[in-house]
Amino acid sequence: MKNVLITGGSRGIGKACVYEFSNNGYRVFLNYNKSSDEAEKIKNETGAVIVKADVSDFKQVNNMAEFIHTNYGKIDVIVNNAGISQQKLFTDITENDWDRMFDVNMKSMYLVTKAFVDDMIYKQSGKIINISSMWGVTGGSCEVHYSAAKAAVIGFTKALAKELGPSGICVNCVAPGVIETEMNSHLTKEDFDCLCEETPLERLGKPEEIAKTVRFLASENADFITGQVVNVDGGMVI
């Protein structure tokens, strides 16, 4: 049985990934920070092992890694999904807003990957899948800090893929479009209607559709795919 760690696994895309991997024979480690009730519910339904940690915090990530290594062994797949978003005019973004955005969306990927990548190097195999956004590809107005952080995820993915390729490790990135999750719950019906009109498939995406793409990249079917950005956005970015 392969071990997969999914950060931010209690909600949205991360939650869908927990169910997708659990239903397909993986031992899933569901990382969460605040949504303890939801994490417990998912644990009861999937058998996932829940691990609480703020993945932007060095000490908490290392404690999480020690717990997993001591009790369950090595990680085979990392899904770096934890993230936050915020809509603000650039002129209103505070230093704290900026730092928090990069800590959660980018620094977390560095800390989590660093904590577990030795497992993969030792085995000369492994899959790392990072969740970016279509705004990391194209940039989004009123989301400069979010777009910049998600663009950094893409650079991180490509550089790490080159470095870890000789060790048999595949590193890829998924860039979702507008997905029906709590992260987008602040949008109005008019906003959603407009976004659907801009999407060639004329609808929003589902978390399960992202999760299936992530599992494909974690599978043997994607063993010759690395350093890629897979846009799952209904054709929004073409």
BAVEXDO-923165 format. One record per residue (C-alpha): residue in one letter; y, z, x. Coordinates in steps of 0.001 Angstrom, whole numbers, padded with zeros to 6 digits. Last residue first. Layout:
BEGIN
r:c2:c3:c1
A:Y:Z:X
...
% end
This chain:
BEGIN
r:c2:c3:c1
I:028283:-024001:-005928
V:029224:-020398:-006674
M:029079:-019676:-010407
G:025715:-021447:-010683
G:023988:-018781:-012724
D:024819:-016198:-010059
V:021774:-015509:-007921
N:023165:-016703:-004589
V:020622:-016221:-001809
V:022335:-015562:001518
Q:019948:-016351:004361
G:019362:-014776:007759
T:015607:-015013:007359
I:013071:-017080:005421
F:009753:-017916:007094
D:007866:-014906:005668
A:009272:-015483:002177
N:005967:-016025:000368
E:004632:-012952:002168
S:006804:-010841:-000139
A:010031:-008914:000427
L:012184:-011985:-000295
F:010238:-012483:-003532
R:010788:-008821:-004408
V:014544:-009243:-004027
T:014549:-012352:-006200
K:012595:-010526:-008899
A:015066:-007634:-008745
I:018044:-009962:-009192
E:016528:-011380:-012358
E:015647:-007875:-013573
P:019318:-006849:-013312
K:020160:-009540:-015893
G:022676:-012317:-015300
L:025550:-013236:-017566
R:025573:-016385:-019624
E:026912:-019943:-019699
L:024395:-021445:-017250
P:027329:-023188:-015539
T:029238:-019882:-015282
E:033001:-020136:-015897
E:032512:-019914:-019667
C:030351:-016822:-019224
L:033107:-015233:-017134
C:035652:-015890:-019882
D:033405:-014413:-022558
F:032785:-011358:-020378
D:036500:-010789:-019851
E:037187:-011235:-023569
K:034468:-008709:-024349
T:036272:-006290:-022044
L:035178:-005341:-018536
H:034830:-001652:-017677
S:031042:-001847:-018102
N:030730:-004079:-015036
M:029237:-001431:-012742
E:027157:-000221:-015690
T:025093:-003390:-015408
E:024866:-006814:-017051
I:025251:-008964:-013948
V:028178:-011153:-012893
G:027005:-013055:-009831
P:024529:-011581:-007403
A:024600:-012268:-003656
V:021172:-011499:-002193
C:020941:-011070:001573
N:018156:-011561:004058
V:016650:-009921:007123
C:013129:-010887:008183
I:011449:-008852:010934
G:008935:-010435:013296
S:010324:-008654:016361
P:011835:-011897:017696
G:013749:-012157:014395
L:015397:-008752:014811
E:018530:-009890:016646
K:019066:-013132:014770
A:018432:-011498:011391
L:020775:-008647:012349
A:023626:-011093:012926
K:023075:-012896:009635
T:022701:-009742:007559
F:025683:-007908:009061
G:027866:-010961:008478
I:026755:-011073:004835
V:027304:-007337:004370
A:030785:-007763:005852
A:031551:-010208:003037
K:030578:-007444:000600
A:033018:-005052:002261
A:035823:-007634:002235
S:035202:-008527:-001407
Y:035274:-004857:-002433
H:038470:-004205:-000449
V:040141:-007320:-001850
E:039077:-006747:-005439
C:042240:-007654:-007370
S:041404:-011342:-006840
G:037810:-011888:-005747
G:036610:-013476:-002531
T:034255:-016470:-002369
V:031106:-015271:-000599
G:031636:-011507:-000746
W:032820:-012048:-004307
M:029400:-013567:-005057
S:028052:-010140:-004187
S:026109:-008409:-001389
I:022721:-006718:-001717
N:020831:-006421:001562
I:017122:-007170:001896
I:015279:-005953:004992
K:011665:-006999:005429
G:009243:-005819:008069
S:006970:-006813:010934
Q:006494:-006206:014642
K:004841:-002862:013835
Y:006992:-000941:016344
I:010056:-003013:015473
M:009482:-002257:011797
D:009239:001498:012196
D:012204:001394:014620
V:014213:-000138:011764
F:014087:003021:009672
A:017136:005157:010543
K:019147:002204:011830
T:018683:000363:008549
V:019820:003380:006543
L:022890:004063:008694
Y:024048:000447:009014
M:023486:-000266:005329
S:025360:002908:004373
K:028306:001835:006527
M:028682:-001273:004369
N:028963:-000626:000631
V:029321:003167:000590
D:031472:003685:003681
F:033329:000385:003287
M:034498:001163:-000253
R:035213:004793:000615
D:037429:003762:003536
W:039436:001298:001470
D:039958:003605:-001497
N:040910:006444:000873
E:043452:004210:002608
T:044912:003457:-000794
I:044682:000152:-002658
D:047769:-000290:-004860
T:049288:-003250:-002977
F:045919:-005023:-003055
L:045917:-004808:-006849
K:042947:-002798:-007971
Q:039456:-003353:-009359
Q:036820:-001063:-007920
S:033182:-001439:-006984
I:030485:000832:-005618
G:027283:000239:-003704
A:023738:001262:-002940
N:021455:-001790:-002676
N:020048:-001817:000838
V:016454:-002723:-000012
I:014328:-001733:002972
V:010715:-002875:003195
D:007808:-001643:005327
I:008807:002021:005713
K:006601:004189:007903
G:004664:007333:007131
Y:004472:009245:003864
N:005137:012947:004380
T:006719:013276:007806
H:008256:009798:007900
I:009697:010093:004400
F:011210:013538:004950
E:012567:012594:008382
A:014202:009474:006959
M:015872:011456:004176
N:017153:014017:006697
N:018500:011144:008825
V:020297:009675:005824
Q:021776:013065:004924
K:023041:013621:008470
F:024696:010205:008786
D:026487:010266:005416
S:027143:006939:003678
V:023640:007084:002223
D:024505:010162:000172
A:020972:011451:-000169
K:018451:012438:-002815
V:014930:011123:-002367
I:012817:010269:-005410
V:009208:009191:-004958
A:008430:006536:-007556
G:005641:007183:-010051
T:007086:004553:-012391
E:007898:006228:-015716
N:008178:009822:-014527
K:010148:008787:-011447
I:012489:006691:-013608
K:013257:009728:-015773
E:013758:011925:-012724
A:016199:009398:-011229
E:018117:009218:-014518
D:018521:012978:-014592
S:019519:013106:-010913
S:022260:010465:-011106
K:024371:011790:-008210
N:023034:010501:-004879
Y:019975:008349:-005389
N:017180:006949:-003232
L:014038:005795:-004989
F:011149:005565:-002544
V:008671:003107:-003991
R:004985:002834:-003126
Y:004361:-000829:-003798
G:001730:-002293:-006116
N:003628:-004799:-008212
N:004836:-002692:-011112
S:006437:-000235:-008700
F:008276:-003076:-006949
E:009805:-004445:-010148
Y:010489:-001006:-011659
V:012343:000205:-008580
C:014181:-003130:-008278
A:015473:-002810:-011852
K:016833:000638:-010968
G:018571:-000764:-007909
I:020126:-003571:-009940
G:021658:-001163:-012421
R:021042:002545:-011919
S:018797:005112:-010236
G:017854:003109:-007155
G:021071:003368:-005179
T:019004:002801:-002068
I:015559:001265:-002450
L:012975:002221:000168
V:009730:000255:000074
N:006339:001437:001336
K:003407:-000973:001360
M:000000:000000:000000
% end
